[in-house]
């Protein structure tokens, strides 16, 4: 009897050790995936240092100039509609540096920012490689486009944030004053932070369909729930739009909220597709 207990205890200990080894093996695998993603970001950051003159003068400072693409398109739109006031002839922005190492840290931070943006797709790829072995064959096929769609939405959000939200916000905030006696001088770190926050935040918000797909796959979200909660989603989207855009004008808030509404509707379609797959799989198991 005692021998049986001893054998049982040894088996249980062996199973526990096997589970612990498996857990640590997963941690080790995750560590190497993250290391490779970090190396890719470092490589892109070094590349950004090499092309820094173009990145800073053309990309980062682009929305602060009147010849920026968005302002030129607004001017053309005004001409087509036959309305004045669309053209932006002056942007009242004066950038200064107030710290000894300010411009040095500016270059490092902006290059790191570019490195993270360019390395984001590869980070998603490494995450996919880590998760892929734990999925069944059908789940792998269903999620095979994860990296492509997540990258596409991220890039789309980045472009929307950079070409729509950022110039609108900079144009408004640079010209906003509470008194004629106060002149606006903006620290270069503040400017970079605003451009980076508005751009990255929009890229992350555009991942909404991916989040819906994950939650639907886990059974947390259903298309019925999303349709019934559409009125609450409208309020939430308006709040998010107000947070993303630091400008109080309704025009900018509306421009930002429209693609978010579209993404929510796309999320409903995605949840519906996931639900149909689940029902089809359940029907196949019953046969």
For each residue, the residues with C-beta under 8 A, 3 or more apart:
1: 4 5
2: 5 6
3: 6 7
4: 1 7 8
5: 1 2 8 9
6: 2 3 9 10
7: 3 4 10 11
8: 4 5 11 12
9: 5 6 12 13
10: 6 7 13 14
11: 7 8 14 15
12: 8 9 15 16
13: 9 10 16 17
14: 10 11 17 18
15: 11 12 18 19
16: 12 13 19 20
17: 13 14 20 21
18: 14 15 21 22
19: 15 16 22 23
20: 16 17 23 24
21: 17 18 24 25
22: 18 19 25 26
23: 19 20 26 27
24: 20 21 27 28
25: 21 22 28 29
26: 22 23 29 30
27: 23 24 30 31
28: 24 25 31 32
29: 25 26 32 33 130
30: 26 27 33 34 130
31: 27 28 34 35
32: 28 29 35 36
33: 29 30 36 37 126 127 129 130
34: 30 31 37 38 126
35: 31 32 38 39
36: 32 33 39 40 122 126
37: 33 34 40 41 119 122 123 126
38: 34 35 41 42
39: 35 36 42 43
40: 36 37 43 44 119 122 123
41: 37 38 44 45 115 116 118 119 122 123
42: 38 39 45 46 115
43: 39 40 46 47 115 119
44: 40 41 47 48 114 115 118 119
45: 41 42 48 49 111 112 114 115
46: 42 43 49 50 115
47: 43 44 50 51 115 118
48: 44 45 51 52 55 110 111 112 114 115 118
49: 45 46 52 107 111
50: 46 47
51: 47 48 54 55
52: 48 49 55 56 107 110 111
53: 56 57
54: 51 57 58 59
55: 48 51 52 58 59 60 110 111 114
56: 52 53 59 60 61 107 110
57: 53 54 60 61
58: 54 55 61 62
59: 54 55 56 62
60: 55 56 57 110 192 195
61: 56 57 58 64 65
62: 58 59 65 68 69
63: 68 70 162 166 167 170 195
64: 61 68 91 93 95 170 174 191
65: 61 62 68 91
66: 71 88 89 90 91
67: 71 72
68: 62 63 64 65 71 72 167
69: 62 72 73 163
70: 63 73 74 163 164 167 168
71: 66 67 68 74 75 87 88 167 171
72: 67 68 69 75 76
73: 69 70 76 77
74: 70 71 77 78 86 87 88
75: 71 72 78 79 86 87 88
76: 72 73 79 80
77: 73 74 80 81 86
78: 74 75 81 82 83 84 85 86 87
79: 75 76 82 86
80: 76 77
81: 77 78 86
82: 78 79
83: 78 86
84: 78 87
85: 78
86: 74 75 77 78 79 81 83
87: 71 74 75 78 84
88: 66 71 74 75 91 171
89: 66
90: 66
91: 64 65 66 88 170 171 174 175
92: 174 175 184
93: 64 170 174 184 186 191
94: 183 184 185 186
95: 64 185 186 187 188 191
96: 185 186 187 188
97: 102 103 106 187 188
98: 102 187
99: 102 105 189
100:
101: 104 105
102: 97 98 99 105 106 187 188 189
103: 97 106 107 188
104: 101 107 108
105: 99 101 102 108 109 189
106: 97 102 103 109 110 188 189 192
107: 49 52 56 103 104 110 111
108: 104 105 111 112
109: 105 106 112 113 189 192
110: 48 52 55 56 60 106 107 113 114 192
111: 45 48 49 52 55 107 108 114 115
112: 45 48 108 109 115 116
113: 109 110 116 117 192 196 200
114: 44 45 48 55 110 111 117 118
115: 41 42 43 44 45 46 47 48 111 112 118 119
116: 41 112 113 119 120
117: 113 114 120 158 200 203
118: 41 44 47 48 114 115 121
119: 37 40 41 43 44 115 116 122 123
120: 116 117 123 124 151 154 203
121: 118 124 125 147 151 154
122: 36 37 40 41 119 125 126
123: 37 40 41 119 120 126 127
124: 120 121 127 128 146 147 150 151
125: 121 122 128 129 147
126: 33 34 36 37 122 123 129 130
127: 33 123 124 130 131
128: 124 125 131 132 143 146 147
129: 33 125 126 132
130: 29 30 33 126 127 133
131: 127 128 134 135
132: 128 129 135 140
133: 130
134: 131
135: 131 132 139 140 143
136: 139 140
137: 140 141
138: 141 142 281
139: 135 136 142 143
140: 132 135 136 137 143 144
141: 137 138 144
142: 138 139 277
143: 128 135 139 140 146
144: 140 141
145: 148 149
146: 124 128 143 149 150 210
147: 121 124 125 128 150 151
148: 145 151 152
149: 145 146 152 153 209 210
150: 124 146 147 153 154 207 210
151: 120 121 124 147 148 154 155
152: 148 149 155 156
153: 149 150 156 157 206 207 209 210
154: 120 121 150 151 157 158 203 204 206 207
155: 151 152 158 159 203
156: 152 153 159 160 206
157: 153 154 160 161 202 203 204 205 206 207
158: 117 154 155 161 162 199 200 202 203
159: 155 156 162 163
160: 156 157 163 164 165 202 206 259
161: 157 158 164 165 166 198 199 200 201 202 203 244
162: 63 158 159 165 166 195 198 199
163: 69 70 159 160 166 167
164: 70 160 161 167 168 255 256
165: 160 161 162 168 169 198 199 202 244 245 252 255 256
166: 63 161 162 163 169 170 194 195 198 199
167: 63 68 70 71 163 164 170 171
168: 70 164 165 171 172 245 247 251 252 255
169: 165 166 172 173 194 198 245 246 247 252
170: 63 64 91 93 166 167 173 174 194 195
171: 71 88 91 167 168 174 175
172: 168 169 175 176 247 249 252
173: 169 170 176 194 246 247
174: 64 91 92 93 170 171 184 186
175: 91 92 171 172
176: 172 173 184
177: 180 182 184
178: 182
179: 182
180: 177
181:
182: 177 178 179
183: 94
184: 92 93 94 174 176 177
185: 94 95 96
186: 93 94 95 96 174 190 191
187: 95 96 97 98 102 190 191
188: 95 96 97 102 103 106 191 192
189: 99 102 105 106 109 192 193
190: 186 187 193 194
191: 64 93 95 186 187 188 194 195
192: 60 106 109 110 113 188 189 195 196
193: 189 190 196 197
194: 166 169 170 173 190 191 197 198 246
195: 60 63 162 166 170 191 192 198 199
196: 113 192 193 199 200
197: 193 194 200 201
198: 161 162 165 166 169 194 195 201 202 244 245
199: 158 161 162 165 166 195 196 202 203
200: 113 117 158 161 196 197 203 204
201: 161 197 198 204 205 244
202: 157 158 160 161 165 198 199 205 206 244
203: 117 120 154 155 157 158 161 199 200 206 207
204: 154 157 200 201 207
205: 157 201 202 208 240 244 260 263
206: 153 154 156 157 160 202 203 259 263
207: 150 153 154 157 203 204 210 211
208: 205 211 212 260 263 264 266 267
209: 149 153 212 213 263 266 267 270
210: 146 149 150 153 207 213 214
211: 207 208 214 215 267
212: 208 209 215 216 221 226 267 268 270 271
213: 209 210 216 217 270 271 274
214: 210 211 217 218
215: 211 212 218 220 221
216: 212 213 219 220 221 222 270 271 274 275
217: 213 214 274
218: 214 215
219: 216
220: 215 216
221: 212 215 216 225 226 271
222: 216 225 226 271 275
223: 226 227 268 269 271 272 275
224: 227 228
225: 221 222 228 229
226: 212 221 222 223 229 230 233 264 267 268 271
227: 223 224 230 268
228: 224 225
229: 225 226 232 233
230: 226 227 233 234 264
231: 234 235
232: 229 235 236
233: 226 229 230 236 237 264
234: 230 231 237 238 261
235: 231 232 238 239
236: 232 233 239 240
237: 233 234 240 241 257 260 261 264
238: 234 235 241 242 253 257
239: 235 236 242 243
240: 205 236 237 243 244 260
241: 237 238 244 245 253 256 257 260
242: 238 239 245 253
243: 239 240
244: 161 165 198 201 202 205 240 241 256
245: 165 168 169 198 241 242 252 253 256
246: 169 173 194
247: 168 169 172 173 252 253
248:
249: 172 252 253
250: 253 254
251: 168 254 255
252: 165 168 169 172 245 247 249 255 256
253: 238 241 242 245 247 249 250 256 257
254: 250 251 257 258
255: 164 165 168 251 252 258
256: 164 165 241 244 245 252 253 259 260
257: 237 238 241 253 254 260 261
258: 254 255 261 262
259: 160 206 256 262 263
260: 205 208 237 240 241 256 257 263 264
261: 234 237 257 258 264 265
262: 258 259 265 266
263: 205 206 208 209 259 260 266 267
264: 208 226 230 233 237 260 261 267 268
265: 261 262 268 269
266: 208 209 262 263 269 270
267: 208 209 211 212 226 263 264 270 271
268: 212 223 226 227 264 265 271 272
269: 223 265 266 272 273
270: 209 212 213 216 266 267 273 274
271: 212 213 216 221 222 223 226 267 268 274 275
272: 223 268 269 275 276
273: 269 270 276 277
274: 213 216 217 270 271 277 278
275: 216 222 223 271 272 278 279
276: 272 273 279 280
277: 142 273 274 280 281
278: 274 275 281 282
279: 275 276 282 283
280: 276 277 283 284
281: 138 277 278 284 285
282: 278 279 285 286
283: 279 280 286 287
284: 280 281 287
285: 281 282
286: 282 283
287: 283 284
